[in-house]
């Protein structure tokens, strides 16, 4: 995990645990929006191996991941 976070003090690299927690919150929000819209939600982050072949960075899929 390498994405940085902008803070008033400048860019910081969060711990892997913090970043994983925030990505889980983001995915939970997506899941809730899908449920509200009666849309299907597929948790691809749980189904796709977390490798550089599948992910461009911490949260974006490569062509292979897509």
Residue pairs with C-beta under 8 A, 6 or more apart in sequence:
1 14
1 16
1 19
1 20
1 58
2 13
2 57
2 58
3 19
3 57
3 58
3 59
4 11
4 12
4 13
4 14
5 11
5 12
5 13
5 14
14 22
19 58
23 45
23 58
23 59
26 59
27 43
27 45
30 41
31 41
31 43
33 39
34 40
34 41
35 41
44 61
44 65
45 59
48 54
48 55
48 61
48 65
52 62
53 62
53 64
53 65
54 61
54 62
54 64
54 65
55 61
55 62
55 65
56 62
56 65
